[in-house]
Amino acid sequence: MQYLEVIFLLISFVAVLVVAFVVTKNIGRLKSSGQKNMHIIEVLPVAFGQYLYIIEVGGAYHLFSGNKERLVYCTQLEDIEISPPEQVVKEFDKYFNKFIKDKDKE
């Protein structure tokens, strides 16, 4: 009788572990799929550990600055079109220079 109880407990324990593994794996898969409203368009390293991000949120483009500890919203980029890389660099430089000038005024 004791052997049957021990075998039942071992089988139950293994079954619970398998169910937990399968459920955890599927939850991760469900969270990563679906409609996403935010897309990282461009990442530009500025200095060691510091980056500028162009992120599309709901059809509008936004400029963010960030490092390991935090992410800071800079400005919304208006009238930007995604085009060949050299055009994107020119557009980015235009907005970056405008942002620097606005920060110097403050």
Biopython code that builds the backbone (N, CA, C, O; Angstrom):
import numpy as np
from Bio.PDB.StructureBuilder import StructureBuilder

atoms = [
    (1, "MET", "N", (0.805, -1.193, 0.000)),
    (1, "MET", "CA", (0.000, 0.000, 0.000)),
    (1, "MET", "C", (0.853, 1.264, 0.000)),
    (1, "MET", "O", (0.545, 2.218, -0.714)),
    (2, "GLN", "N", (1.921, 1.279, 0.794)),
    (2, "GLN", "CA", (2.784, 2.450, 0.849)),
    (2, "GLN", "C", (3.498, 2.668, -0.482)),
    (2, "GLN", "O", (3.698, 3.808, -0.903)),
    (3, "TYR", "N", (3.873, 1.595, -1.132)),
    (3, "TYR", "CA", (4.567, 1.719, -2.411)),
    (3, "TYR", "C", (3.655, 2.357, -3.459)),
    (3, "TYR", "O", (4.098, 3.173, -4.267)),
    (4, "LEU", "N", (2.405, 1.982, -3.434)),
    (4, "LEU", "CA", (1.451, 2.551, -4.385)),
    (4, "LEU", "C", (1.257, 4.049, -4.147)),
    (4, "LEU", "O", (1.130, 4.820, -5.098)),
    (5, "GLU", "N", (1.235, 4.458, -2.877)),
    (5, "GLU", "CA", (1.083, 5.876, -2.551)),
    (5, "GLU", "C", (2.307, 6.670, -3.017)),
    (5, "GLU", "O", (2.165, 7.761, -3.570)),
    (6, "VAL", "N", (3.488, 6.132, -2.797)),
    (6, "VAL", "CA", (4.721, 6.814, -3.211)),
    (6, "VAL", "C", (4.781, 6.919, -4.738)),
    (6, "VAL", "O", (5.130, 7.969, -5.278)),
    (7, "ILE", "N", (4.446, 5.850, -5.418)),
    (7, "ILE", "CA", (4.446, 5.864, -6.892)),
    (7, "ILE", "C", (3.404, 6.861, -7.399)),
    (7, "ILE", "O", (3.674, 7.605, -8.342)),
    (8, "PHE", "N", (2.219, 6.886, -6.786)),
    (8, "PHE", "CA", (1.181, 7.835, -7.185)),
    (8, "PHE", "C", (1.650, 9.275, -6.975)),
    (8, "PHE", "O", (1.429, 10.132, -7.831)),
    (9, "LEU", "N", (2.300, 9.543, -5.832)),
    (9, "LEU", "CA", (2.803, 10.892, -5.556)),
    (9, "LEU", "C", (3.884, 11.294, -6.557)),
    (9, "LEU", "O", (3.898, 12.436, -7.017)),
    (10, "LEU", "N", (4.784, 10.383, -6.899)),
    (10, "LEU", "CA", (5.828, 10.693, -7.887)),
    (10, "LEU", "C", (5.236, 10.976, -9.257)),
    (10, "LEU", "O", (5.640, 11.923, -9.933)),
    (11, "ILE", "N", (4.282, 10.156, -9.663)),
    (11, "ILE", "CA", (3.635, 10.372, -10.957)),
    (11, "ILE", "C", (2.866, 11.702, -10.957)),
    (11, "ILE", "O", (2.890, 12.436, -11.946)),
    (12, "SER", "N", (2.193, 12.004, -9.860)),
    (12, "SER", "CA", (1.460, 13.273, -9.746)),
    (12, "SER", "C", (2.411, 14.461, -9.808)),
    (12, "SER", "O", (2.116, 15.459, -10.466)),
    (13, "PHE", "N", (3.554, 14.359, -9.126)),
    (13, "PHE", "CA", (4.541, 15.433, -9.122)),
    (13, "PHE", "C", (5.082, 15.688, -10.531)),
    (13, "PHE", "O", (5.175, 16.837, -10.964)),
    (14, "VAL", "N", (5.436, 14.625, -11.238)),
    (14, "VAL", "CA", (5.934, 14.757, -12.608)),
    (14, "VAL", "C", (4.848, 15.345, -13.508)),
    (14, "VAL", "O", (5.146, 16.179, -14.363)),
    (15, "ALA", "N", (3.609, 14.930, -13.331)),
    (15, "ALA", "CA", (2.503, 15.453, -14.141)),
    (15, "ALA", "C", (2.316, 16.953, -13.895)),
    (15, "ALA", "O", (2.107, 17.716, -14.839)),
    (16, "VAL", "N", (2.390, 17.371, -12.639)),
    (16, "VAL", "CA", (2.260, 18.797, -12.322)),
    (16, "VAL", "C", (3.403, 19.592, -12.951)),
    (16, "VAL", "O", (3.178, 20.681, -13.479)),
    (17, "LEU", "N", (4.621, 19.063, -12.901)),
    (17, "LEU", "CA", (5.757, 19.745, -13.530)),
    (17, "LEU", "C", (5.563, 19.877, -15.036)),
    (17, "LEU", "O", (5.840, 20.936, -15.598)),
    (18, "VAL", "N", (5.100, 18.835, -15.690)),
    (18, "VAL", "CA", (4.878, 18.873, -17.143)),
    (18, "VAL", "C", (3.792, 19.884, -17.486)),
    (18, "VAL", "O", (3.949, 20.668, -18.423)),
    (19, "VAL", "N", (2.693, 19.873, -16.738)),
    (19, "VAL", "CA", (1.607, 20.827, -16.996)),
    (19, "VAL", "C", (2.097, 22.264, -16.774)),
    (19, "VAL", "O", (1.782, 23.149, -17.570)),
    (20, "ALA", "N", (2.857, 22.506, -15.713)),
    (20, "ALA", "CA", (3.386, 23.849, -15.446)),
    (20, "ALA", "C", (4.308, 24.299, -16.579)),
    (20, "ALA", "O", (4.258, 25.457, -16.994)),
    (21, "PHE", "N", (5.141, 23.401, -17.077)),
    (21, "PHE", "CA", (6.053, 23.732, -18.171)),
    (21, "PHE", "C", (5.287, 24.098, -19.440)),
    (21, "PHE", "O", (5.587, 25.101, -20.088)),
    (22, "VAL", "N", (4.300, 23.283, -19.787)),
    (22, "VAL", "CA", (3.524, 23.526, -21.010)),
    (22, "VAL", "C", (2.740, 24.833, -20.903)),
    (22, "VAL", "O", (2.707, 25.612, -21.855)),
    (23, "VAL", "N", (2.112, 25.080, -19.755)),
    (23, "VAL", "CA", (1.332, 26.307, -19.577)),
    (23, "VAL", "C", (2.244, 27.529, -19.629)),
    (23, "VAL", "O", (1.894, 28.524, -20.263)),
    (24, "THR", "N", (3.390, 27.478, -18.985)),
    (24, "THR", "CA", (4.327, 28.598, -18.994)),
    (24, "THR", "C", (4.818, 28.891, -20.404)),
    (24, "THR", "O", (4.898, 30.052, -20.805)),
    (25, "LYS", "N", (5.142, 27.866, -21.144)),
    (25, "LYS", "CA", (5.617, 28.056, -22.517)),
    (25, "LYS", "C", (4.531, 28.674, -23.389)),
    (25, "LYS", "O", (4.824, 29.557, -24.195)),
    (26, "ASN", "N", (3.297, 28.235, -23.250)),
    (26, "ASN", "CA", (2.201, 28.775, -24.050)),
    (26, "ASN", "C", (1.826, 30.193, -23.652)),
    (26, "ASN", "O", (1.437, 30.980, -24.515)),
    (27, "ILE", "N", (1.929, 30.545, -22.382)),
    (27, "ILE", "CA", (1.647, 31.916, -21.954)),
    (27, "ILE", "C", (2.648, 32.871, -22.594)),
    (27, "ILE", "O", (2.259, 33.939, -23.067)),
    (28, "GLY", "N", (3.913, 32.514, -22.618)),
    (28, "GLY", "CA", (4.916, 33.348, -23.281)),
    (28, "GLY", "C", (4.646, 33.504, -24.755)),
    (28, "GLY", "O", (4.837, 34.586, -25.312)),
    (29, "ARG", "N", (4.211, 32.453, -25.390)),
    (29, "ARG", "CA", (3.906, 32.504, -26.821)),
    (29, "ARG", "C", (2.679, 33.375, -27.080)),
    (29, "ARG", "O", (2.653, 34.119, -28.061)),
    (30, "LEU", "N", (1.665, 33.297, -26.221)),
    (30, "LEU", "CA", (0.459, 34.096, -26.399)),
    (30, "LEU", "C", (0.724, 35.579, -26.210)),
    (30, "LEU", "O", (0.166, 36.405, -26.932)),
    (31, "LYS", "N", (1.567, 35.927, -25.252)),
    (31, "LYS", "CA", (1.876, 37.336, -25.014)),
    (31, "LYS", "C", (2.677, 37.942, -26.161)),
    (31, "LYS", "O", (2.521, 39.127, -26.457)),
    (32, "SER", "N", (3.526, 37.160, -26.809)),
    (32, "SER", "CA", (4.369, 37.706, -27.867)),
    (32, "SER", "C", (3.652, 37.795, -29.204)),
    (32, "SER", "O", (4.112, 38.504, -30.099)),
    (33, "SER", "N", (2.538, 37.093, -29.359)),
    (33, "SER", "CA", (1.823, 37.152, -30.628)),
    (33, "SER", "C", (0.702, 38.181, -30.537)),
    (33, "SER", "O", (0.379, 38.684, -29.461)),
    (34, "GLY", "N", (0.124, 38.478, -31.684)),
    (34, "GLY", "CA", (-0.991, 39.413, -31.711)),
    (34, "GLY", "C", (-0.608, 40.719, -32.372)),
    (34, "GLY", "O", (0.492, 40.873, -32.902)),
    (35, "GLN", "N", (-1.534, 41.650, -32.328)),
    (35, "GLN", "CA", (-1.351, 42.956, -32.962)),
    (35, "GLN", "C", (-0.477, 43.831, -32.081)),
    (35, "GLN", "O", (-0.749, 43.989, -30.891)),
    (36, "LYS", "N", (0.563, 44.396, -32.658)),
    (36, "LYS", "CA", (1.443, 45.295, -31.922)),
    (36, "LYS", "C", (1.280, 46.697, -32.478)),
    (36, "LYS", "O", (1.202, 46.886, -33.691)),
    (37, "ASN", "N", (1.228, 47.671, -31.598)),
    (37, "ASN", "CA", (1.027, 49.053, -32.004)),
    (37, "ASN", "C", (2.315, 49.861, -31.989)),
    (37, "ASN", "O", (2.337, 50.998, -32.459)),
    (38, "MET", "N", (3.387, 49.290, -31.455)),
    (38, "MET", "CA", (4.653, 50.008, -31.383)),
    (38, "MET", "C", (5.729, 49.217, -32.120)),
    (38, "MET", "O", (5.824, 47.996, -31.992)),
    (39, "HIS", "N", (6.540, 49.941, -32.898)),
    (39, "HIS", "CA", (7.629, 49.319, -33.642)),
    (39, "HIS", "C", (8.869, 50.205, -33.515)),
    (39, "HIS", "O", (8.784, 51.423, -33.673)),
    (40, "ILE", "N", (10.016, 49.593, -33.230)),
    (40, "ILE", "CA", (11.276, 50.337, -33.223)),
    (40, "ILE", "C", (11.731, 50.442, -34.667)),
    (40, "ILE", "O", (11.984, 49.431, -35.323)),
    (41, "ILE", "N", (11.834, 51.673, -35.162)),
    (41, "ILE", "CA", (12.201, 51.917, -36.549)),
    (41, "ILE", "C", (13.716, 52.017, -36.696)),
    (41, "ILE", "O", (14.291, 51.422, -37.607)),
    (42, "GLU", "N", (14.356, 52.759, -35.814)),
    (42, "GLU", "CA", (15.789, 53.018, -35.944)),
    (42, "GLU", "C", (16.403, 53.158, -34.553)),
    (42, "GLU", "O", (15.787, 53.730, -33.653)),
    (43, "VAL", "N", (17.604, 52.641, -34.380)),
    (43, "VAL", "CA", (18.371, 52.802, -33.143)),
    (43, "VAL", "C", (19.726, 53.360, -33.527)),
    (43, "VAL", "O", (20.426, 52.788, -34.363)),
    (44, "LEU", "N", (20.098, 54.480, -32.917)),
    (44, "LEU", "CA", (21.375, 55.126, -33.227)),
    (44, "LEU", "C", (22.206, 55.231, -31.957)),
    (44, "LEU", "O", (21.806, 55.927, -31.024)),
    (45, "PRO", "N", (23.363, 54.553, -31.896)),
    (45, "PRO", "CA", (24.226, 54.719, -30.718)),
    (45, "PRO", "C", (24.879, 56.100, -30.747)),
    (45, "PRO", "O", (25.479, 56.490, -31.749)),
    (46, "VAL", "N", (24.758, 56.833, -29.642)),
    (46, "VAL", "CA", (25.308, 58.180, -29.555)),
    (46, "VAL", "C", (26.635, 58.165, -28.802)),
    (46, "VAL", "O", (27.611, 58.772, -29.243)),
    (47, "ALA", "N", (26.669, 57.482, -27.682)),
    (47, "ALA", "CA", (27.870, 57.342, -26.872)),
    (47, "ALA", "C", (27.823, 55.947, -26.258)),
    (47, "ALA", "O", (26.894, 55.177, -26.505)),
    (48, "PHE", "N", (28.828, 55.636, -25.463)),
    (48, "PHE", "CA", (28.861, 54.309, -24.844)),
    (48, "PHE", "C", (27.648, 54.134, -23.945)),
    (48, "PHE", "O", (27.506, 54.830, -22.940)),
    (49, "GLY", "N", (26.778, 53.204, -24.308)),
    (49, "GLY", "CA", (25.601, 52.914, -23.515)),
    (49, "GLY", "C", (24.446, 53.885, -23.688)),
    (49, "GLY", "O", (23.447, 53.775, -22.978)),
    (50, "GLN", "N", (24.555, 54.843, -24.621)),
    (50, "GLN", "CA", (23.486, 55.814, -24.854)),
    (50, "GLN", "C", (23.006, 55.691, -26.296)),
    (50, "GLN", "O", (23.807, 55.593, -27.226)),
    (51, "TYR", "N", (21.691, 55.698, -26.465)),
    (51, "TYR", "CA", (21.105, 55.464, -27.779)),
    (51, "TYR", "C", (19.969, 56.441, -28.035)),
    (51, "TYR", "O", (19.341, 56.945, -27.104)),
    (52, "LEU", "N", (19.718, 56.699, -29.308)),
    (52, "LEU", "CA", (18.532, 57.418, -29.747)),
    (52, "LEU", "C", (17.651, 56.429, -30.501)),
    (52, "LEU", "O", (18.141, 55.636, -31.305)),
    (53, "TYR", "N", (16.355, 56.483, -30.236)),
    (53, "TYR", "CA", (15.415, 55.557, -30.844)),
    (53, "TYR", "C", (14.349, 56.335, -31.607)),
    (53, "TYR", "O", (13.840, 57.341, -31.114)),
    (54, "ILE", "N", (14.013, 55.879, -32.792)),
    (54, "ILE", "CA", (12.823, 56.345, -33.486)),
    (54, "ILE", "C", (11.825, 55.202, -33.377)),
    (54, "ILE", "O", (12.072, 54.092, -33.849)),
    (55, "ILE", "N", (10.686, 55.497, -32.742)),
    (55, "ILE", "CA", (9.673, 54.478, -32.485)),
    (55, "ILE", "C", (8.369, 54.924, -33.119)),
    (55, "ILE", "O", (7.936, 56.063, -32.945)),
    (56, "GLU", "N", (7.740, 54.005, -33.863)),
    (56, "GLU", "CA", (6.435, 54.291, -34.452)),
    (56, "GLU", "C", (5.357, 53.811, -33.484)),
    (56, "GLU", "O", (5.320, 52.641, -33.101)),
    (57, "VAL", "N", (4.482, 54.738, -33.096)),
    (57, "VAL", "CA", (3.385, 54.420, -32.193)),
    (57, "VAL", "C", (2.098, 54.880, -32.864)),
    (57, "VAL", "O", (1.853, 56.081, -32.988)),
    (58, "GLY", "N", (1.289, 53.944, -33.289)),
    (58, "GLY", "CA", (0.009, 54.278, -33.888)),
    (58, "GLY", "C", (0.102, 55.144, -35.119)),
    (58, "GLY", "O", (-0.775, 55.980, -35.337)),
    (59, "GLY", "N", (1.121, 54.982, -35.929)),
    (59, "GLY", "CA", (1.264, 55.760, -37.160)),
    (59, "GLY", "C", (2.071, 57.032, -36.994)),
    (59, "GLY", "O", (2.433, 57.645, -37.998)),
    (60, "ALA", "N", (2.370, 57.459, -35.778)),
    (60, "ALA", "CA", (3.188, 58.650, -35.539)),
    (60, "ALA", "C", (4.576, 58.207, -35.086)),
    (60, "ALA", "O", (4.725, 57.173, -34.434)),
    (61, "TYR", "N", (5.577, 58.991, -35.433)),
    (61, "TYR", "CA", (6.958, 58.672, -35.079)),
    (61, "TYR", "C", (7.400, 59.545, -33.920)),
    (61, "TYR", "O", (7.123, 60.744, -33.886)),
    (62, "HIS", "N", (8.101, 58.919, -32.958)),
    (62, "HIS", "CA", (8.556, 59.619, -31.766)),
    (62, "HIS", "C", (10.042, 59.359, -31.573)),
    (62, "HIS", "O", (10.544, 58.282, -31.896)),
    (63, "LEU", "N", (10.741, 60.363, -31.038)),
    (63, "LEU", "CA", (12.169, 60.263, -30.758)),
    (63, "LEU", "C", (12.353, 60.045, -29.259)),
    (63, "LEU", "O", (11.832, 60.805, -28.443)),
    (64, "PHE", "N", (13.099, 59.000, -28.907)),
    (64, "PHE", "CA", (13.404, 58.682, -27.517)),
    (64, "PHE", "C", (14.917, 58.635, -27.349)),
    (64, "PHE", "O", (15.649, 58.315, -28.286)),
    (65, "SER", "N", (15.372, 58.956, -26.150)),
    (65, "SER", "CA", (16.768, 58.829, -25.781)),
    (65, "SER", "C", (16.831, 57.849, -24.622)),
    (65, "SER", "O", (15.968, 57.868, -23.745)),
    (66, "GLY", "N", (17.853, 56.986, -24.609)),
    (66, "GLY", "CA", (17.876, 56.015, -23.534)),
    (66, "GLY", "C", (19.232, 55.419, -23.257)),
    (66, "GLY", "O", (20.150, 55.489, -24.073)),
    (67, "ASN", "N", (19.334, 54.828, -22.078)),
    (67, "ASN", "CA", (20.500, 54.049, -21.683)),
    (67, "ASN", "C", (19.986, 52.837, -20.910)),
    (67, "ASN", "O", (18.807, 52.497, -21.016)),
    (68, "LYS", "N", (20.846, 52.184, -20.138)),
    (68, "LYS", "CA", (20.425, 50.977, -19.427)),
    (68, "LYS", "C", (19.389, 51.262, -18.348)),
    (68, "LYS", "O", (18.521, 50.424, -18.101)),
    (69, "GLU", "N", (19.455, 52.398, -17.713)),
    (69, "GLU", "CA", (18.591, 52.688, -16.581)),
    (69, "GLU", "C", (17.245, 53.283, -16.962)),
    (69, "GLU", "O", (16.246, 53.012, -16.294)),
    (70, "ARG", "N", (17.191, 54.092, -18.023)),
    (70, "ARG", "CA", (15.942, 54.780, -18.307)),
    (70, "ARG", "C", (15.785, 55.100, -19.781)),
    (70, "ARG", "O", (16.733, 55.034, -20.564)),
    (71, "LEU", "N", (14.561, 55.447, -20.129)),
    (71, "LEU", "CA", (14.199, 55.853, -21.482)),
    (71, "LEU", "C", (13.475, 57.182, -21.362)),
    (71, "LEU", "O", (12.527, 57.305, -20.587)),
    (72, "VAL", "N", (13.917, 58.183, -22.127)),
    (72, "VAL", "CA", (13.373, 59.534, -22.018)),
    (72, "VAL", "C", (12.717, 59.916, -23.332)),
    (72, "VAL", "O", (13.310, 59.754, -24.399)),
    (73, "TYR", "N", (11.488, 60.425, -23.255)),
    (73, "TYR", "CA", (10.779, 60.899, -24.439)),
    (73, "TYR", "C", (11.351, 62.253, -24.833)),
    (73, "TYR", "O", (11.480, 63.140, -23.990)),
    (74, "CYS", "N", (11.696, 62.421, -26.113)),
    (74, "CYS", "CA", (12.254, 63.687, -26.577)),
    (74, "CYS", "C", (11.205, 64.519, -27.315)),
    (74, "CYS", "O", (10.840, 65.604, -26.862)),
    (75, "THR", "N", (10.726, 64.015, -28.444)),
    (75, "THR", "CA", (9.771, 64.787, -29.235)),
    (75, "THR", "C", (9.065, 63.881, -30.235)),
    (75, "THR", "O", (9.479, 62.749, -30.481)),
    (76, "GLN", "N", (7.987, 64.412, -30.803)),
    (76, "GLN", "CA", (7.312, 63.707, -31.887)),
    (76, "GLN", "C", (7.903, 64.192, -33.198)),
    (76, "GLN", "O", (8.085, 65.392, -33.403)),
    (77, "LEU", "N", (8.197, 63.262, -34.071)),
    (77, "LEU", "CA", (8.751, 63.590, -35.375)),
    (77, "LEU", "C", (7.584, 63.741, -36.346)),
    (77, "LEU", "O", (6.825, 62.798, -36.569)),
    (78, "GLU", "N", (7.452, 64.912, -36.911)),
    (78, "GLU", "CA", (6.339, 65.174, -37.815)),
    (78, "GLU", "C", (6.813, 65.132, -39.258)),
    (78, "GLU", "O", (7.950, 65.488, -39.566)),
    (79, "ASP", "N", (5.931, 64.697, -40.126)),
    (79, "ASP", "CA", (6.187, 64.660, -41.575)),
    (79, "ASP", "C", (7.425, 63.860, -41.936)),
    (79, "ASP", "O", (8.156, 64.234, -42.852)),
    (80, "ILE", "N", (7.668, 62.779, -41.241)),
    (80, "ILE", "CA", (8.821, 61.936, -41.568)),
    (80, "ILE", "C", (8.335, 60.779, -42.433)),
    (80, "ILE", "O", (7.270, 60.211, -42.191)),
    (81, "GLU", "N", (9.112, 60.447, -43.418)),
    (81, "GLU", "CA", (8.805, 59.319, -44.291)),
    (81, "GLU", "C", (9.952, 58.327, -44.211)),
    (81, "GLU", "O", (11.121, 58.714, -44.206)),
    (82, "ILE", "N", (9.617, 57.068, -44.148)),
    (82, "ILE", "CA", (10.651, 56.043, -44.140)),
    (82, "ILE", "C", (11.072, 55.821, -45.583)),
    (82, "ILE", "O", (10.263, 55.453, -46.435)),
    (83, "SER", "N", (12.330, 56.048, -45.836)),
    (83, "SER", "CA", (12.866, 55.963, -47.183)),
    (83, "SER", "C", (14.255, 55.340, -47.128)),
    (83, "SER", "O", (14.645, 54.813, -46.085)),
    (84, "PRO", "N", (15.011, 55.386, -48.223)),
    (84, "PRO", "CA", (16.359, 54.793, -48.196)),
    (84, "PRO", "C", (17.201, 55.347, -47.048)),
    (84, "PRO", "O", (16.962, 56.465, -46.590)),
    (85, "PRO", "N", (18.182, 54.579, -46.580)),
    (85, "PRO", "CA", (18.955, 54.953, -45.391)),
    (85, "PRO", "C", (19.566, 56.352, -45.424)),
    (85, "PRO", "O", (19.573, 57.034, -44.400)),
    (86, "GLU", "N", (20.077, 56.797, -46.565)),
    (86, "GLU", "CA", (20.701, 58.126, -46.589)),
    (86, "GLU", "C", (19.673, 59.227, -46.362)),
    (86, "GLU", "O", (19.991, 60.252, -45.759)),
    (87, "GLN", "N", (18.448, 59.030, -46.834)),
    (87, "GLN", "CA", (17.395, 60.012, -46.605)),
    (87, "GLN", "C", (16.977, 60.013, -45.140)),
    (87, "GLN", "O", (16.696, 61.069, -44.573)),
    (88, "VAL", "N", (16.935, 58.843, -44.530)),
    (88, "VAL", "CA", (16.581, 58.747, -43.114)),
    (88, "VAL", "C", (17.624, 59.470, -42.275)),
    (88, "VAL", "O", (17.277, 60.150, -41.310)),
    (89, "VAL", "N", (18.889, 59.333, -42.628)),
    (89, "VAL", "CA", (19.956, 60.002, -41.883)),
    (89, "VAL", "C", (19.803, 61.510, -41.989)),
    (89, "VAL", "O", (19.982, 62.209, -40.992)),
    (90, "LYS", "N", (19.477, 62.032, -43.162)),
    (90, "LYS", "CA", (19.289, 63.476, -43.329)),
    (90, "LYS", "C", (18.112, 63.962, -42.488)),
    (90, "LYS", "O", (18.209, 64.986, -41.812)),
    (91, "GLU", "N", (16.996, 63.223, -42.531)),
    (91, "GLU", "CA", (15.823, 63.594, -41.736)),
    (91, "GLU", "C", (16.143, 63.538, -40.249)),
    (91, "GLU", "O", (15.752, 64.426, -39.491)),
    (92, "PHE", "N", (16.849, 62.501, -39.834)),
    (92, "PHE", "CA", (17.203, 62.345, -38.430)),
    (92, "PHE", "C", (18.108, 63.484, -37.980)),
    (92, "PHE", "O", (17.911, 64.041, -36.900)),
    (93, "ASP", "N", (19.103, 63.837, -38.800)),
    (93, "ASP", "CA", (20.000, 64.946, -38.459)),
    (93, "ASP", "C", (19.228, 66.247, -38.305)),
    (93, "ASP", "O", (19.521, 67.044, -37.413)),
    (94, "LYS", "N", (18.241, 66.467, -39.172)),
    (94, "LYS", "CA", (17.443, 67.686, -39.095)),
    (94, "LYS", "C", (16.713, 67.747, -37.756)),
    (94, "LYS", "O", (16.758, 68.774, -37.079)),
    (95, "TYR", "N", (16.049, 66.677, -37.368)),
    (95, "TYR", "CA", (15.313, 66.663, -36.107)),
    (95, "TYR", "C", (16.249, 66.662, -34.902)),
    (95, "TYR", "O", (15.939, 67.272, -33.879)),
    (96, "PHE", "N", (17.375, 65.994, -35.012)),
    (96, "PHE", "CA", (18.327, 65.963, -33.904)),
    (96, "PHE", "C", (18.898, 67.356, -33.654)),
    (96, "PHE", "O", (18.996, 67.787, -32.505)),
    (97, "ASN", "N", (19.273, 68.057, -34.713)),
    (97, "ASN", "CA", (19.800, 69.418, -34.566)),
    (97, "ASN", "C", (18.743, 70.350, -33.975)),
    (97, "ASN", "O", (19.055, 71.194, -33.135)),
    (98, "LYS", "N", (17.493, 70.195, -34.416)),
    (98, "LYS", "CA", (16.407, 70.995, -33.860)),
    (98, "LYS", "C", (16.238, 70.699, -32.376)),
    (98, "LYS", "O", (16.030, 71.613, -31.577)),
    (99, "PHE", "N", (16.327, 69.434, -32.007)),
    (99, "PHE", "CA", (16.196, 69.047, -30.606)),
    (99, "PHE", "C", (17.322, 69.638, -29.761)),
    (99, "PHE", "O", (17.076, 70.118, -28.655)),
    (100, "ILE", "N", (18.550, 69.609, -30.269)),
    (100, "ILE", "CA", (19.697, 70.166, -29.536)),
    (100, "ILE", "C", (19.524, 71.674, -29.352)),
    (100, "ILE", "O", (19.801, 72.202, -28.275)),
    (101, "LYS", "N", (19.070, 72.364, -30.393)),
    (101, "LYS", "CA", (18.861, 73.802, -30.290)),
    (101, "LYS", "C", (17.775, 74.124, -29.270)),
    (101, "LYS", "O", (17.906, 75.078, -28.503)),
    (102, "ASP", "N", (16.698, 73.328, -29.257)),
    (102, "ASP", "CA", (15.625, 73.551, -28.279)),
    (102, "ASP", "C", (16.120, 73.305, -26.868)),
    (102, "ASP", "O", (15.729, 74.027, -25.950)),
    (103, "LYS", "N", (16.967, 72.310, -26.668)),
    (103, "LYS", "CA", (17.503, 72.030, -25.322)),
    (103, "LYS", "C", (18.437, 73.143, -24.868)),
    (103, "LYS", "O", (18.473, 73.471, -23.682)),
    (104, "ASP", "N", (19.202, 73.736, -25.806)),
    (104, "ASP", "CA", (20.116, 74.828, -25.440)),
    (104, "ASP", "C", (19.350, 76.074, -25.006)),
    (104, "ASP", "O", (19.833, 76.834, -24.167)),
    (105, "LYS", "N", (18.154, 76.292, -25.572)),
    (105, "LYS", "CA", (17.356, 77.443, -25.203)),
    (105, "LYS", "C", (16.833, 77.338, -23.781)),
    (105, "LYS", "O", (16.620, 78.350, -23.113)),
    (106, "GLU", "N", (16.625, 76.100, -23.317)),
    (106, "GLU", "CA", (16.090, 75.894, -21.952)),
    (106, "GLU", "C", (17.137, 76.124, -20.951)),
    (106, "GLU", "O", (16.885, 76.000, -19.753)),
]
sb = StructureBuilder()
sb.init_structure("model")
sb.init_model(0)
sb.init_chain("A")
sb.init_seg("    ")
for serial, (resi, resn, name, xyz) in enumerate(atoms, 1):
    if name == "N":
        sb.init_residue(resn, " ", resi, " ")
    sb.init_atom(name, np.array(xyz, "f"), 0.0, 1.0, " ", f" {name:<3s}", serial, name[0])
structure = sb.get_structure()
